[in-house]
Amino acid sequence: MLLGDDHQHHFAFCVQYRGTTFSGWQKQFDQLTVQGELERALGTIANTHVAVRAAGRTDAGVHASGQIAGFSTQADRPLAQWLRGVNALTPDDIHVSWMQSVSADFHPRYDAVSRRYTYLYHDRGRHNPFLNQMAWCTDSLNDTAMHNAAQVLLGEHDFSTFRGAGCQSYTPMRRVDRCEVRREGDLVIMNIEANAFLLHMVRNIASALHHVGQGADADYLRELLLLKDRQQLGMTGPAQGLYLSEVSYPTYDFPAPEKVPLIRHR
């Protein structure tokens, strides 16, 4: 294991979770959260409190297939014991897929250079009992129109129109490196990658693309960007369609992210 000057052990890990039953990532008093369950499990293994940090906070109902988190502890346990123990002590809706020792200065949020989110629409009916907690169940969408419209988001822009109320970022500027929409059977899949995201930014983009998919003008997203006014956009896309699917750290040799459930991947 790599040890810092403080004689602590430092770990990074990838955690997957189905967000349906959780009140988001961030630990809250008297609420079931992903961070709270991970800290409880790791604290049991360490016999002391363990603080867990993540690449990003996800909202209630949002899922993750590639969330990266980390913790430091003076407890000396084999790596395999940490991994087996955290998976044994957390609910079935949480799974740690890998864990690695890292240097003392690793920070899952500040060391990340980009993040990728995946948004799933199921466009063959509004009330699918098997998918309505894992995708936005909706009427038929034009995925080609959605993909073409999404290309206006590429580059650095002021994303004020897509910024949720309560966002604490000091700037609405973000750089989007990729935004693609494609169809796989009854699923329409949006993948978006950026250096960082504003509060509810992806879900608001998903909502705008939903309008395009249902027939809104091809310049709809361009107009929204220029308006810089959240009031010009309607509802925020439902949480259940959103997945944190990848976080990139070029200086660390982390395993490739797991695939988002439901997607066949070509």
Rosetta blueprint (number, residue, H / E / L):
1 M L
2 L L
3 L E
4 G L
5 D L
6 D L
7 H L
8 Q L
9 H E
10 H E
11 F E
12 A E
13 F E
14 C E
15 V E
16 Q E
17 Y E
18 R L
19 G H
20 T H
21 T H
22 F L
23 S L
24 G L
25 W L
26 Q L
27 K L
28 Q L
29 F L
30 D L
31 Q L
32 L L
33 T L
34 V H
35 Q H
36 G H
37 E H
38 L H
39 E H
40 R H
41 A H
42 L H
43 G H
44 T H
45 I H
46 A H
47 N L
48 T L
49 H L
50 V L
51 A L
52 V E
53 R E
54 A E
55 A L
56 G L
57 R L
58 T L
59 D L
60 A L
61 G L
62 V L
63 H E
64 A E
65 S E
66 G E
67 Q E
68 I E
69 A E
70 G E
71 F E
72 S E
73 T E
74 Q L
75 A L
76 D L
77 R L
78 P L
79 L H
80 A H
81 Q H
82 W H
83 L H
84 R H
85 G H
86 V H
87 N H
88 A H
89 L H
90 T L
91 P L
92 D L
93 D L
94 I E
95 H E
96 V E
97 S E
98 W E
99 M E
100 Q E
101 S E
102 V L
103 S L
104 A L
105 D L
106 F L
107 H L
108 P L
109 R L
110 Y L
111 D L
112 A L
113 V L
114 S E
115 R E
116 R E
117 Y E
118 T E
119 Y E
120 L E
121 Y E
122 H E
123 D L
124 R L
125 G L
126 R L
127 H L
128 N L
129 P L
130 F L
131 L L
132 N L
133 Q L
134 M L
135 A L
136 W E
137 C E
138 T L
139 D L
140 S L
141 L L
142 N L
143 D H
144 T H
145 A H
146 M H
147 H H
148 N H
149 A H
150 A H
151 Q H
152 V H
153 L H
154 L L
155 G E
156 E E
157 H E
158 D E
159 F L
160 S H
161 T H
162 F H
163 R L
164 G L
165 A L
166 G L
167 C L
168 Q L
169 S L
170 Y L
171 T L
172 P L
173 M E
174 R E
175 R E
176 V E
177 D E
178 R E
179 C E
180 E E
181 V E
182 R E
183 R E
184 E E
185 G L
186 D L
187 L E
188 V E
189 I E
190 M E
191 N E
192 I E
193 E E
194 A E
195 N L
196 A L
197 F L
198 L L
199 L L
200 H L
201 M H
202 V H
203 R H
204 N H
205 I H
206 A H
207 S H
208 A H
209 L H
210 H H
211 H H
212 V H
213 G H
214 Q L
215 G L
216 A L
217 D L
218 A L
219 D L
220 Y H
221 L H
222 R H
223 E H
224 L H
225 L H
226 L H
227 L H
228 K L
229 D L
230 R H
231 Q H
232 Q H
233 L L
234 G L
235 M L
236 T L
237 G L
238 P L
239 A H
240 Q H
241 G H
242 L E
243 Y E
244 L E
245 S E
246 E E
247 V E
248 S E
249 Y L
250 P L
251 T L
252 Y L
253 D L
254 F L
255 P L
256 A L
257 P L
258 E L
259 K L
260 V L
261 P L
262 L L
263 I L
264 R L
265 H L
266 R L
